[in-house]
Amino acid sequence: MAVTFEMMMEYHISYNIWCAKALEGVDAAYSVSFCGPDPKGWRQIVDYCAKGTAKPGYAKAIKIFDELLENIKLENCTEQKDRVAAMLRRPGIRVLASGYDTDQEYSGTWPYALYCGYRREDRMHLVYEPGYIPNDLGGLAMMNPHPEKYGDYPHIWLRLEEGDCASYTVREAKEPVSVRLYGMAAGENQIRVFEGEKIIFEGSVPVSNEITAIPAGKTGSGERVVIKIEAVSGSVVLKTVEFC
């Protein structure tokens, strides 16, 4: 959602968050808040509709639904701050490295694209997570009989070769924001992280075949804060970029 939000902002596309509210801990990726009535009462309604269990009496059903209507008022809901941050690109968010900003500086020379075609014209070196089988890889569908709901995208990482760069936005930063990269490298490397012309981090990604968290400096505050990650030498693979 965070990547989608930034693309909509870039192209001035209106958006609507669905669903805004969810009941009983449903994993609603776009929900603003959770709310729910007495779990036992509501469960009785759900079980009757879905499983044909005992039917609640009229008076009890009215009481349950009245409670539901009261609890779905916004003032009675609990805001899920991490989800709101993800939806609106606020501090506290972790962005897929493959979801770099396309209206800010990015640069790559990789001539190929992934099978799914994601950002095929950008010439950025996108790679699948090690061991991941793409959802729609031609001729190999039988190897992945249970494709994921959101397709390949959560499993696409970004490889930055020497000279490559990618930019990322965090919005509504009311105070300085710490940057943390999650990545790995096969050999010696050096990266820089910029905010504007200012270098906020210069160092390396640990040589490892496991994803490692790398503290990468602190930004200033602002309505929109943009960082640029540049590979100075060597090659690194980034999974996510976190603003916290």
DABELSUL-V746747 format. One record per residue. PSI is psi in whole degrees, 0 to 359 (* if undefined). OMEGA is omega in radians with two decimals (* if undefined). NEAR is the number of other ideal C-beta (glycine too) atoms within 12 Angstrom. Layout:
psi:omega:near
PSI:OMEGA:NEAR
PSI:OMEGA:NEAR
//
This chain:
psi:omega:near
323:-3.12:32
319:3.12:40
317:3.12:33
318:-3.12:24
314:-3.11:31
324:3.10:33
322:3.10:21
321:3.09:21
319:-3.11:24
318:-3.06:19
12:3.07:13
48:3.13:9
128:3.08:12
154:-3.13:9
157:3.09:18
129:-3.10:12
123:3.14:24
128:-0.07:14
154:-3.08:20
330:-3.11:22
148:3.13:27
151:-3.10:24
145:2.94:25
41:3.04:22
22:3.08:14
139:-3.12:18
77:3.13:15
103:-3.03:23
337:-3.08:23
18:-3.09:26
143:3.09:31
324:-3.11:29
158:3.04:28
148:3.00:26
160:3.13:31
149:3.10:28
190:3.08:26
119:-3.04:21
322:-3.11:19
317:3.14:16
313:-3.13:25
323:3.12:28
327:3.11:21
321:3.09:24
312:-3.10:30
315:-3.11:22
325:3.11:17
316:-3.11:19
320:-3.00:14
330:-3.01:10
354:3.14:12
28:3.11:9
187:-3.06:13
135:-3.12:13
127:3.07:14
146:3.06:23
162:-3.09:14
311:-3.09:10
319:-3.14:10
320:3.13:20
317:3.09:21
318:3.13:15
318:-3.13:20
315:-3.11:27
328:3.04:21
320:3.12:17
321:3.09:24
313:-3.12:25
325:3.10:14
319:-3.05:18
342:3.12:26
0:2.98:26
140:-3.04:14
322:-3.11:15
344:3.13:11
4:3.14:18
162:3.08:21
121:-3.13:20
131:3.07:20
91:-2.96:26
324:-3.13:18
325:3.13:21
320:3.10:29
318:3.10:29
318:-3.14:28
318:-3.08:34
322:-3.02:35
12:3.02:30
39:-3.13:37
164:3.08:31
144:-3.01:33
358:-3.06:27
149:2.97:36
117:-3.05:30
139:3.02:41
132:3.14:34
330:3.11:45
351:3.13:39
40:3.13:37
157:3.13:41
136:3.09:35
355:3.06:25
3:3.08:18
178:-3.03:24
129:2.94:22
152:-3.06:34
132:3.08:24
163:-3.12:30
13:-3.10:18
126:-3.01:24
357:-3.02:11
164:3.10:18
159:3.04:19
160:-3.13:30
323:-3.10:23
346:3.08:23
6:-3.09:17
120:3.10:30
45:-3.02:30
336:-3.08:16
357:-3.00:15
340:-3.10:26
25:3.03:19
145:-3.05:37
92:3.11:34
139:-3.11:39
153:3.06:33
148:3.02:28
136:-3.12:28
130:3.11:15
353:-3.11:11
136:3.08:25
116:-3.11:22
148:-3.07:28
315:-2.96:27
28:-3.11:19
119:-3.04:19
131:3.09:12
350:-3.10:11
14:-3.10:15
328:-3.13:15
343:3.13:11
346:-3.11:16
73:-3.02:21
348:-3.11:10
73:-3.12:10
150:-3.08:20
156:-3.06:17
316:-3.05:11
20:3.02:18
209:-3.02:21
341:-2.88:29
319:3.12:28
349:-3.07:26
13:3.11:28
122:-3.14:35
169:-3.10:35
127:3.03:43
125:3.06:34
119:3.05:44
169:-3.13:29
126:-3.14:23
346:3.11:22
156:3.06:36
161:3.09:32
148:-3.08:44
153:-3.09:34
145:-3.09:45
142:2.86:40
139:-3.06:42
157:3.10:31
46:3.09:23
100:-3.07:30
348:3.08:16
168:-3.14:17
145:-3.06:19
131:3.06:35
140:3.13:27
136:3.08:40
128:3.11:34
146:3.06:43
113:-3.06:31
188:3.13:42
166:-3.13:33
152:3.14:30
345:-3.11:20
186:-3.12:19
144:-3.09:18
166:3.02:32
135:3.10:24
158:3.00:41
146:3.04:31
126:-3.10:41
149:2.79:28
107:-2.96:32
231:3.11:18
354:-3.07:10
130:3.04:18
119:3.13:21
349:3.08:29
139:3.01:29
122:-3.08:20
210:-3.08:25
160:3.02:27
129:-3.10:39
140:3.07:24
115:-3.07:18
158:3.00:19
14:3.07:14
147:3.10:16
133:-3.12:23
145:3.06:23
131:-3.12:23
108:3.03:32
130:-2.97:19
42:3.02:38
186:-3.08:29
137:3.13:24
175:2.93:35
191:3.11:22
168:3.11:18
167:3.11:20
322:3.04:15
121:3.12:28
128:-3.10:36
131:3.02:36
155:3.07:44
130:3.09:35
125:-3.08:47
134:3.02:32
111:-3.12:37
319:3.10:26
158:3.14:22
201:-3.08:25
138:3.11:30
153:3.05:45
126:3.14:40
134:3.08:47
309:-3.11:35
161:3.04:37
127:-3.06:45
135:3.02:31
115:-3.04:38
*:*:27
//
